[in-house]
Amino acid sequence: MLIQIQEPNCPWERVHMDWVTALPPGGDRSYNACLVLVDKDRKTPMLLPCHKDDTAMDTAIMIWNKGISHTGLFQNIISDRDPKFTSAL
């Protein structure tokens, strides 16, 4: 269902989210992907290193610990509907 989203009133109220995958392993935890959060209002990116096979729960915890803790709660998160977030019936 498509829902019209209002323009944001403050920074980090509306966030676009996508993954960059197939990266060479890097860092002390051998990250091979990056979750990209972009503030719709200011076009400011936040890059969160992660693993390509992280679960939806891993991603939610990462967004909570590394994203929301720095910006406050998001009103809207817009994504490409990755199959990772499709619930099983």
N, CA, C and O atoms as a GROMACS GRO file, in nm:
protein
  356
    1MET      N    1   0.084  -0.116   0.000
    1MET     CA    2   0.000   0.000   0.000
    1MET      C    3   0.089   0.124   0.000
    1MET      O    4   0.184   0.132   0.078
    2LEU      N    5   0.060   0.217  -0.086
    2LEU     CA    6   0.137   0.340  -0.092
    2LEU      C    7   0.075   0.446  -0.002
    2LEU      O    8  -0.046   0.468  -0.004
    3ILE      N    9   0.160   0.510   0.076
    3ILE     CA   10   0.115   0.614   0.168
    3ILE      C   11   0.198   0.739   0.142
    3ILE      O   12   0.321   0.732   0.138
    4GLN      N   13   0.132   0.852   0.124
    4GLN     CA   14   0.204   0.977   0.105
    4GLN      C   15   0.267   1.018   0.238
    4GLN      O   16   0.200   1.021   0.341
    5ILE      N   17   0.395   1.050   0.233
    5ILE     CA   18   0.469   1.087   0.354
    5ILE      C   19   0.491   1.237   0.353
    5ILE      O   20   0.534   1.294   0.253
    6GLN      N   21   0.461   1.301   0.466
    6GLN     CA   22   0.476   1.445   0.477
    6GLN      C   23   0.624   1.483   0.480
    6GLN      O   24   0.710   1.402   0.514
    7GLU      N   25   0.650   1.607   0.442
    7GLU     CA   26   0.787   1.658   0.446
    7GLU      C   27   0.836   1.661   0.591
    7GLU      O   28   0.759   1.690   0.682
    8PRO      N   29   0.963   1.629   0.611
    8PRO     CA   30   1.016   1.629   0.748
    8PRO      C   31   1.022   1.769   0.808
    8PRO      O   32   1.046   1.867   0.738
    9ASN      N   33   0.999   1.776   0.939
    9ASN     CA   34   1.005   1.903   1.011
    9ASN      C   35   1.142   1.928   1.074
    9ASN      O   36   1.178   2.042   1.101
   10CYS      N   37   1.216   1.821   1.096
   10CYS     CA   38   1.348   1.834   1.159
   10CYS      C   39   1.441   1.727   1.103
   10CYS      O   40   1.395   1.628   1.046
   11PRO      N   41   1.572   1.746   1.120
   11PRO     CA   42   1.668   1.648   1.069
   11PRO      C   43   1.645   1.509   1.126
   11PRO      O   44   1.605   1.494   1.242
   12TRP      N   45   1.670   1.408   1.045
   12TRP     CA   46   1.661   1.266   1.080
   12TRP      C   47   1.520   1.223   1.118
   12TRP      O   48   1.501   1.124   1.188
   13GLU      N   49   1.420   1.298   1.071
   13GLU     CA   50   1.282   1.256   1.093
   13GLU      C   51   1.242   1.151   0.990
   13GLU      O   52   1.173   1.054   1.022
   14ARG      N   53   1.286   1.171   0.864
   14ARG     CA   54   1.259   1.076   0.757
   14ARG      C   55   1.393   1.025   0.705
   14ARG      O   56   1.482   1.104   0.672
   15VAL      N   57   1.406   0.893   0.697
   15VAL     CA   58   1.533   0.831   0.662
   15VAL      C   59   1.512   0.733   0.547
   15VAL      O   60   1.416   0.655   0.547
   16HIS      N   61   1.601   0.738   0.450
   16HIS     CA   62   1.605   0.637   0.344
   16HIS      C   63   1.713   0.537   0.382
   16HIS      O   64   1.817   0.575   0.435
   17MET      N   65   1.688   0.409   0.355
   17MET     CA   66   1.778   0.304   0.400
   17MET      C   67   1.804   0.207   0.285
   17MET      O   68   1.712   0.167   0.213
   18ASP      N   69   1.931   0.169   0.267
   18ASP     CA   70   1.967   0.069   0.167
   18ASP      C   71   2.100   0.007   0.206
   18ASP      O   72   2.172   0.060   0.291
   19TRP      N   73   2.132  -0.104   0.144
   19TRP     CA   74   2.258  -0.174   0.171
   19TRP      C   75   2.353  -0.163   0.054
   19TRP      O   76   2.310  -0.158  -0.062
   20VAL      N   77   2.481  -0.158   0.084
   20VAL     CA   78   2.588  -0.176  -0.013
   20VAL      C   79   2.652  -0.309   0.026
   20VAL      O   80   2.702  -0.323   0.138
   21THR      N   81   2.651  -0.406  -0.065
   21THR     CA   82   2.702  -0.538  -0.032
   21THR      C   83   2.817  -0.576  -0.124
   21THR      O   84   2.858  -0.498  -0.210
   22ALA      N   85   2.868  -0.696  -0.105
   22ALA     CA   86   2.980  -0.751  -0.183
   22ALA      C   87   3.106  -0.667  -0.170
   22ALA      O   88   3.183  -0.653  -0.265
   23LEU      N   89   3.126  -0.610  -0.052
   23LEU     CA   90   3.248  -0.535  -0.025
   23LEU      C   91   3.356  -0.631   0.023
   23LEU      O   92   3.324  -0.735   0.080
   24PRO      N   93   3.483  -0.598   0.000
   24PRO     CA   94   3.589  -0.683   0.055
   24PRO      C   95   3.587  -0.674   0.207
   24PRO      O   96   3.563  -0.567   0.262
   25PRO      N   97   3.612  -0.786   0.276
   25PRO     CA   98   3.610  -0.784   0.423
   25PRO      C   99   3.706  -0.680   0.478
   25PRO      O  100   3.819  -0.665   0.430
   26GLY      N  101   3.662  -0.608   0.580
   26GLY     CA  102   3.746  -0.505   0.638
   26GLY      C  103   3.714  -0.481   0.784
   26GLY      O  104   3.607  -0.518   0.832
   27GLY      N  105   3.807  -0.420   0.854
   27GLY     CA  106   3.788  -0.390   0.995
   27GLY      C  107   3.819  -0.510   1.082
   27GLY      O  108   3.844  -0.620   1.033
   28ASP      N  109   3.816  -0.488   1.211
   28ASP     CA  110   3.849  -0.594   1.305
   28ASP      C  111   3.744  -0.705   1.310
   28ASP      O  112   3.771  -0.813   1.361
   29ARG      N  113   3.624  -0.679   1.257
   29ARG     CA  114   3.518  -0.780   1.255
   29ARG      C  115   3.489  -0.831   1.114
   29ARG      O  116   3.389  -0.898   1.092
   30SER      N  117   3.577  -0.799   1.019
   30SER     CA  118   3.565  -0.845   0.879
   30SER      C  119   3.428  -0.812   0.819
   30SER      O  120   3.363  -0.899   0.760
   31TYR      N  121   3.385  -0.687   0.834
   31TYR     CA  122   3.259  -0.644   0.774
   31TYR      C  123   3.268  -0.656   0.622
   31TYR      O  124   3.372  -0.626   0.564
   32ASN      N  125   3.158  -0.699   0.557
   32ASN     CA  126   3.157  -0.712   0.412
   32ASN      C  127   3.036  -0.641   0.349
   32ASN      O  128   3.004  -0.664   0.232
   33ALA      N  129   2.970  -0.557   0.426
   33ALA     CA  130   2.855  -0.480   0.376
   33ALA      C  131   2.844  -0.351   0.456
   33ALA      O  132   2.912  -0.333   0.557
   34CYS      N  133   2.757  -0.263   0.409
   34CYS     CA  134   2.737  -0.136   0.477
   34CYS      C  135   2.590  -0.097   0.466
   34CYS      O  136   2.534  -0.095   0.356
   35LEU      N  137   2.529  -0.066   0.578
   35LEU     CA  138   2.393  -0.014   0.579
   35LEU      C  139   2.403   0.137   0.568
   35LEU      O  140   2.470   0.202   0.648
   36VAL      N  141   2.335   0.193   0.469
   36VAL     CA  142   2.339   0.337   0.445
   36VAL      C  143   2.205   0.397   0.486
   36VAL      O  144   2.101   0.361   0.431
   37LEU      N  145   2.208   0.489   0.581
   37LEU     CA  146   2.091   0.566   0.621
   37LEU      C  147   2.114   0.709   0.574
   37LEU      O  148   2.219   0.767   0.601
   38VAL      N  149   2.017   0.766   0.504
   38VAL     CA  150   2.031   0.903   0.452
   38VAL      C  151   1.916   0.988   0.505
   38VAL      O  152   1.799   0.954   0.489
   39ASP      N  153   1.951   1.100   0.568
   39ASP     CA  154   1.853   1.196   0.616
   39ASP      C  155   1.789   1.265   0.496
   39ASP      O  156   1.859   1.330   0.418
   40LYS      N  157   1.658   1.252   0.480
   40LYS     CA  158   1.587   1.310   0.366
   40LYS      C  159   1.597   1.462   0.364
   40LYS      O  160   1.606   1.521   0.257
   41ASP      N  161   1.597   1.525   0.480
   41ASP     CA  162   1.597   1.671   0.489
   41ASP      C  163   1.731   1.730   0.449
   41ASP      O  164   1.736   1.821   0.365
   42ARG      N  165   1.839   1.681   0.507
   42ARG     CA  166   1.971   1.740   0.483
   42ARG      C  167   2.058   1.660   0.386
   42ARG      O  168   2.168   1.704   0.352
   43LYS      N  169   2.011   1.543   0.342
   43LYS     CA  170   2.087   1.455   0.253
   43LYS      C  171   2.218   1.410   0.318
   43LYS      O  172   2.317   1.387   0.248
   44THR      N  173   2.218   1.397   0.450
   44THR     CA  174   2.336   1.356   0.523
   44THR      C  175   2.336   1.204   0.538
   44THR      O  176   2.239   1.148   0.588
   45PRO      N  177   2.444   1.136   0.495
   45PRO     CA  178   2.447   0.990   0.510
   45PRO      C  179   2.504   0.947   0.645
   45PRO      O  180   2.585   1.017   0.706
   46MET      N  181   2.461   0.831   0.689
   46MET     CA  182   2.521   0.763   0.803
   46MET      C  183   2.555   0.622   0.753
   46MET      O  184   2.466   0.550   0.708
   47LEU      N  185   2.681   0.584   0.760
   47LEU     CA  186   2.726   0.455   0.711
   47LEU      C  187   2.753   0.363   0.829
   47LEU      O  188   2.834   0.394   0.916
   48LEU      N  189   2.684   0.249   0.831
   48LEU     CA  190   2.697   0.154   0.941
   48LEU      C  191   2.754   0.023   0.887
   48LEU      O  192   2.684  -0.049   0.815
   49PRO      N  193   2.879  -0.010   0.919
   49PRO     CA  194   2.937  -0.135   0.870
   49PRO      C  195   2.863  -0.254   0.928
   49PRO      O  196   2.823  -0.254   1.045
   50CYS      N  197   2.843  -0.357   0.845
   50CYS     CA  198   2.770  -0.475   0.888
   50CYS      C  199   2.814  -0.596   0.806
   50CYS      O  200   2.909  -0.587   0.728
   51HIS      N  201   2.746  -0.707   0.824
   51HIS     CA  202   2.774  -0.828   0.748
   51HIS      C  203   2.658  -0.854   0.652
   51HIS      O  204   2.542  -0.829   0.685
   52LYS      N  205   2.691  -0.906   0.535
   52LYS     CA  206   2.591  -0.931   0.432
   52LYS      C  207   2.480  -1.024   0.480
   52LYS      O  208   2.365  -1.011   0.438
   53ASP      N  209   2.514  -1.118   0.568
   53ASP     CA  210   2.415  -1.216   0.614
   53ASP      C  211   2.350  -1.179   0.748
   53ASP      O  212   2.292  -1.266   0.813
   54ASP      N  213   2.359  -1.054   0.791
   54ASP     CA  214   2.292  -1.010   0.913
   54ASP      C  215   2.141  -1.030   0.898
   54ASP      O  216   2.086  -1.011   0.790
   55THR      N  217   2.075  -1.066   1.006
   55THR     CA  218   1.930  -1.085   1.006
   55THR      C  219   1.858  -0.952   1.025
   55THR      O  220   1.922  -0.849   1.051
   56ALA      N  221   1.727  -0.954   1.013
   56ALA     CA  222   1.647  -0.834   1.038
   56ALA      C  223   1.666  -0.788   1.183
   56ALA      O  224   1.673  -0.668   1.209
   57MET      N  225   1.675  -0.883   1.276
   57MET     CA  226   1.696  -0.848   1.417
   57MET      C  227   1.833  -0.784   1.437
   57MET      O  228   1.845  -0.685   1.509
   58ASP      N  229   1.937  -0.839   1.372
   58ASP     CA  230   2.071  -0.779   1.380
   58ASP      C  231   2.068  -0.635   1.329
   58ASP      O  232   2.128  -0.546   1.388
   59THR      N  233   1.996  -0.615   1.219
   59THR     CA  234   1.987  -0.482   1.160
   59THR      C  235   1.912  -0.386   1.252
   59THR      O  236   1.953  -0.271   1.270
   60ALA      N  237   1.802  -0.432   1.309
   60ALA     CA  238   1.724  -0.347   1.401
   60ALA      C  239   1.808  -0.306   1.522
   60ALA      O  240   1.805  -0.191   1.564
   61ILE      N  241   1.883  -0.400   1.578
   61ILE     CA  242   1.968  -0.370   1.693
   61ILE      C  243   2.077  -0.271   1.654
   61ILE      O  244   2.108  -0.179   1.729
   62MET      N  245   2.135  -0.290   1.535
   62MET     CA  246   2.240  -0.199   1.488
   62MET      C  247   2.184  -0.058   1.468
   62MET      O  248   2.247   0.040   1.509
   63ILE      N  249   2.066  -0.046   1.407
   63ILE     CA  250   2.004   0.086   1.387
   63ILE      C  251   1.975   0.151   1.522
   63ILE      O  252   1.997   0.271   1.540
   64TRP      N  253   1.926   0.072   1.617
   64TRP     CA  254   1.896   0.126   1.750
   64TRP      C  255   2.023   0.174   1.820
   64TRP      O  256   2.027   0.285   1.872
   65ASN      N  257   2.126   0.090   1.821
   65ASN     CA  258   2.250   0.121   1.895
   65ASN      C  259   2.337   0.226   1.829
   65ASN      O  260   2.396   0.310   1.897
   66LYS      N  261   2.346   0.224   1.696
   66LYS     CA  262   2.439   0.313   1.626
   66LYS      C  263   2.371   0.428   1.554
   66LYS      O  264   2.436   0.530   1.528
   67GLY      N  265   2.244   0.416   1.522
   67GLY     CA  266   2.174   0.521   1.449
   67GLY      C  267   2.090   0.608   1.540
   67GLY      O  268   2.117   0.727   1.556
   68ILE      N  269   1.988   0.549   1.598
   68ILE     CA  270   1.892   0.624   1.679
   68ILE      C  271   1.957   0.685   1.802
   68ILE      O  272   1.916   0.792   1.848
   69SER      N  273   2.058   0.619   1.855
   69SER     CA  274   2.126   0.674   1.974
   69SER      C  275   2.194   0.807   1.944
   69SER      O  276   2.218   0.886   2.036
   70HIS      N  277   2.226   0.833   1.816
   70HIS     CA  278   2.293   0.958   1.778
   70HIS      C  279   2.196   1.063   1.722
   70HIS      O  280   2.224   1.183   1.728
   71THR      N  281   2.082   1.019   1.668
   71THR     CA  282   1.994   1.111   1.598
   71THR      C  283   1.858   1.129   1.662
   71THR      O  284   1.790   1.228   1.634
   72GLY      N  285   1.816   1.038   1.746
   72GLY     CA  286   1.679   1.036   1.797
   72GLY      C  287   1.594   0.945   1.709
   72GLY      O  288   1.641   0.897   1.605
   73LEU      N  289   1.470   0.920   1.750
   73LEU     CA  290   1.383   0.830   1.676
   73LEU      C  291   1.347   0.886   1.539
   73LEU      O  292   1.327   1.007   1.523
   74PHE      N  293   1.339   0.798   1.440
   74PHE     CA  294   1.296   0.835   1.306
   74PHE      C  295   1.143   0.827   1.301
   74PHE      O  296   1.084   0.739   1.363
   75GLN      N  297   1.080   0.918   1.228
   75GLN     CA  298   0.935   0.912   1.206
   75GLN      C  299   0.903   0.812   1.095
   75GLN      O  300   0.806   0.737   1.105
   76ASN      N  301   0.985   0.811   0.989
   76ASN     CA  302   0.964   0.723   0.875
   76ASN      C  303   1.098   0.664   0.833
   76ASN      O  304   1.200   0.733   0.832
   77ILE      N  305   1.096   0.536   0.798
   77ILE     CA  306   1.212   0.471   0.736
   77ILE      C  307   1.163   0.418   0.603
   77ILE      O  308   1.070   0.338   0.597
   78ILE      N  309   1.227   0.462   0.496
   78ILE     CA  310   1.189   0.420   0.362
   78ILE      C  311   1.299   0.329   0.310
   78ILE      O  312   1.416   0.366   0.305
   79SER      N  313   1.260   0.207   0.269
   79SER     CA  314   1.358   0.111   0.218
   79SER      C  315   1.307   0.052   0.087
   79SER      O  316   1.198   0.082   0.041
   80ASP      N  317   1.390  -0.035   0.030
   80ASP     CA  318   1.354  -0.100  -0.096
   80ASP      C  319   1.279  -0.231  -0.073
   80ASP      O  320   1.266  -0.313  -0.165
   81ARG      N  321   1.230  -0.251   0.049
   81ARG     CA  322   1.155  -0.372   0.085
   81ARG      C  323   1.239  -0.496   0.065
   81ARG      O  324   1.195  -0.592   0.001
   82ASP      N  325   1.358  -0.495   0.119
   82ASP     CA  326   1.448  -0.609   0.112
   82ASP      C  327   1.377  -0.734   0.165
   82ASP      O  328   1.305  -0.726   0.264
   83PRO      N  329   1.396  -0.850   0.101
   83PRO     CA  330   1.332  -0.973   0.148
   83PRO      C  331   1.364  -1.006   0.295
   83PRO      O  332   1.290  -1.081   0.359
   84LYS      N  333   1.472  -0.951   0.346
   84LYS     CA  334   1.509  -0.972   0.486
   84LYS      C  335   1.397  -0.927   0.580
   84LYS      O  336   1.382  -0.982   0.689
   85PHE      N  337   1.319  -0.828   0.538
   85PHE     CA  338   1.214  -0.773   0.622
   85PHE      C  339   1.076  -0.827   0.589
   85PHE      O  340   0.976  -0.776   0.641
   86THR      N  341   1.068  -0.928   0.504
   86THR     CA  342   0.940  -0.989   0.472
   86THR      C  343   0.911  -1.096   0.576
   86THR      O  344   0.991  -1.187   0.596
   87SER      N  345   0.798  -1.085   0.642
   87SER     CA  346   0.767  -1.182   0.747
   87SER      C  347   0.724  -1.315   0.688
   87SER      O  348   0.667  -1.321   0.579
   88ALA      N  349   0.750  -1.420   0.762
   88ALA     CA  350   0.708  -1.553   0.721
   88ALA      C  351   0.568  -1.581   0.777
   88ALA      O  352   0.537  -1.542   0.890
   89LEU      N  353   0.486  -1.647   0.698
   89LEU     CA  354   0.351  -1.682   0.744
   89LEU      C  355   0.348  -1.825   0.791
   89LEU      O  356   0.243  -1.874   0.833
   0.00000   0.00000   0.00000
